[in-house]
Amino acid sequence: MKHAVPDAGSQAAPELTSDLQPLMSRFQNASEPYVLATVVRTISVTAAKAGAKAVIDRDGEIVGGWIGGGCARAAVIRAARAAFEDGETRLISLQPEEFLAELGVKAGDEREGVQFARNMCPSQGTMDIFIEPVLPRPNLVICGASPVALALARQAPTIGFDITICAPSEDHPAFPGQGRLLDGYGLDATGNADNYVIVSTQGRGDLAALEAMVEQRAKHIGFVGSRRKIAALKAKLSEKGVETQKLERIQGPAGLDLGAITPEEIALSILAELVQIRRQDQRVAATDNTPSND
């Protein structure tokens, strides 16, 4: 399915390629991921020269800039798609087959962080292209204004989370200048960023917050409270007709078991768990790509 893309205009010819910053800003403002491909080195004759850039959307299409013709395009798009999957930068070296043979590598090999690809163009030049994924910042939805919620709002931005606070309007002054404030628990659309939800209402709207949040698109829904309390709340939600599959999304007690006691320590344990969840796929991808010593 084709994703919505910020208006980039038509593809410019190489000599007419304009500044890509407005395009990249539109992607970022729309919480749309993109890849910036930059030619960092060329040897011999190549269509694009060092410094040439292109923006690639998550459908694998070049929507701005230019980094050469079809010879470079296929390798760059393959690398861009891989970068969307694992969030990692990579360096692609596009070389003629005989040059690869001289190095003792073949297309698809990786050595010391460089991934090699074959240049089949008549020019037979070499291009090194840096692939940089720019992914939306994850969004932490904090329900409630408890001491743990306040600590989360202070700590989460320091490790790369945007925050959205769902709490009664009378509690909003407790969050001065921190994130997006919504009255109550009616979370609206939050763009394309990954959402992580922590319900830390602690007796003030527990049921209402959970009922609203299980309907949201979120990678994780955590509840700050005891297992007994979570079980009781799930039972009440079940009586209200909430499906079992949705109830199973509620995880808790929120946070890793670090022996946390204070609100700040509990917030830290919760953020540690969110980082663990967020980076899980990337760690697996990194492990899969690590050369074996066997």
N, C-alpha and C positions, 0 to 999 in steps of 0.2 A: 504494500500500500504506500502511495506517495505521501510523504510527510509535508506539512506546511513549512515553507521556507521564506524567510524575510525577502522582500523584493530586492533582487540583485541587479535587475536590468539584464540586457543581453550580454553575451560573452564578448569581451573586447578583444580586438586583434592585439598581437604582442606589442606593437609600437604605441598602441592607444590605451594600454592597461593603466588604470587610474589607481589612486591610493585606496588600499583595501580596508583602511581603518573604519570608515563609516559602515561598510558591510559587516565587519567583525563586531562592531558595536551593536548593530541590529540583531545579530545572532545572540549576543550576550544578553541584551535587554529582553529578548524573547525566551531566554533560558533554553536556547537551541544549541546542541553540541556541534562543533565543527573541527576540522583539521586544517592547520596552516602548514603547507608544504613550501620549503625554502631551498632553492638551489644554493649550496654552499661552496661548491667547487666544480670546475669543468676543466677537461683536458682535451686538446685537439678541437675539432669542429663539432659544436653542438648547437641546436636550435635556440636554447635558452642559455643565458650567461649567469654567472654567480650573482646572487641577489634577487633573482626572479622568484616570485611568490605566487601561490594559488590557494584559494579557499575551497575546501571540499566539504559538502554537506553529508549528513548521516546516511543518505541514499547512495553515497559513493559518486556523486556528480561534482565536477568542478564548476562552481557557481560564480567565481571571480578570479581575476588574475590569469597567469599563464606560466607554465613550467616546461614547455616544449610540446612536441607533437605526440603522435600515437605511441612512439617507441618508449617514451618516459611515462606516458599517461597510465598504461595498464599496470606497471609496477607500482606507481605512486598510489593508485586507487586501491590496489590490493593491500598495500601497507597502511593506508588510511583506514580501511575497514577493520584491519587487525587492531589498530590503535583505538578505534571506538570500543572494541571489545574489552581490552585490558587497561586502557587509560595510560599506556606507556608511550614515551617518545621512542623513536627509532631513526637510524641513519641508513639510507639505502644507497648502495653504490652500483650504478648502472654502467656496465662495461662490456666491450666486445668479447665474444667467447674465447678468443685466443688469449686475451689479457687475463680472463678468469683462470684459464688453464695454467698460465705462468705463475699465478698466485697459489695454485693448487686447490682451487675452490670451483664449485659449479653453481649455477643459478639456484637460489633457494637456500644456500648455505649461509651460516652466520659465523663470524670470527671477530672476537674482541669488540662485540657490540655493533658491528657493521653487517648488514644483511645485503647479500649480493644478488644482482639480477642481470640478465643478459640484454645487451643493447643490440638489436637486430637491424638497426637503421643503417643505410648506406654510409652515413657520415662516420660511423665507427668511433665516435667520441666517447668520453667518460664523463658521467655526471654523478655527483654526490648530493643527495637530497635529504634534508632533515624533515622528519614528520613529527609534528607537535599537535596532539589532541587538546582541544580546549573544551572542557566539559562543564556543564552548569554546576554551580555549588549546590551541595545537598541542602535540603530544607528540613530543619527540625521544628515540628509543630509541638508546642508546649501547652498543655491544657491545665489551667489552674494558676493560682498565685501563691502556692505554698512556699515555704522556705527552700525546698528542693527545686521547685520551678524557678524561683528567683536565681538560685545558684546556677542552674542550667542556662538561663538566659545570659548570664555573665560569662560563663565558661565556653559555651558552644562556638561562638564566633572566633575564638582564638585557635580552633582547630579546623576552621574552614566551613562551618555550617552557617547558612542564613537561618534566621529564626522567625517563626510566626507564633504569636501568643494568642491563645483562645481563652478568654476569661471575661467575667462580668465587667462592664465598663467602670464600675467603681473601684476595681482593682488595678486598672491601667496605670495610675500614677506610680505604682510600685516598680514599673518597668521604664524608667526614664531613658528615652532615646534608644531603646533596645528592640529592634526588629519591627515587624508588622503586627499591629494590634487589631484583634477582632473581638467584637462584643459577643460573649457567650461561646457556644461550641458549634456554630453554623459555619464550618470551614468552606470557603469558596475555592474556585479553581486556583491552583498555585503554579501554573505553567508546566514545563516539561521536566523540571528538576525532580530528583528522587526525594520522596517524602519519608521522614521517620517521625513517628508520633510517640510522645511520652505523656501519659495522663498522670498528673500529680496534683489532683484536686483535694486529696486527703479529707474526704468527708463533705466537701462542698461541691455537689454536682457530679459525684462519681458516675452514677448511672447514666445521666444525660450525656456526659462527655464520652463515655464508652459507646453508648448507642449511636452517637453521631460519628465517632471515629471509625467504627468497624465498616462503615459505608464508604470510607474514603480510599483513594488509591494511595497505598503506603507500603514501603518495603518492610516496615516493622512497626508494631504497636505494642508499647510497653506500659505496664501499670505499676505505679509506686504504691506498694501495699503488700500485705501478707498473702500467702497462698490461700488461707481460709477466707479472707475478704474477697479475693479474686473469684474463688469458687462460688461464694454467695452472690456476687454481682452477676456472674455468668448465669446462675440459676434464675435470677430475676429477669435478665434479658431474654432467656429462653422462654419464660412464661409470657413475655411480651411478644413472642413470635419471631425473635431473631434466630436466623438459621444457625445450626451447629457449625457449619463450615466457617461462618463469619466469627463465631465465638472463639474458634480455635486460633484465630489470628491474634488474640489478646495474650501476650506473654508477660510473665511476672513471677516473682518480684523483679522489677526492672533492674538491670545492672549486673555486672560480674560480682562474684562473691569475694570482695576484697577485705571484708571485715569492717566496712565503712560504718561510721556512727553519725558524724555531723552532716548537715545538709550539703556542705561543700564536698565532703568525701563521697556521699551517696551520688551527687551529681557527677563526680569524677568517675565513679564505677559505672554509671549509666553511659557516659560518653565513651568509656573504654569499650563497652559492649557494642555501641553503635559503630565505632571504628572497626571492630572485629568483623561485624556484619558487612559493613560497607566495603572493606578491602578483601573479603573472602575470595571473590571471583578473580580479583587481580593477583592475589597470592597464588592461586591455583594456576593461573596462566603463566606467572613468572616461574613457578616450579616446573611446569611442563616444558618451558623453553630453556631451562638450565641444562647445559651439556653434561652428559654423564661422564664420570671419571673411570667407568669400567673399561 
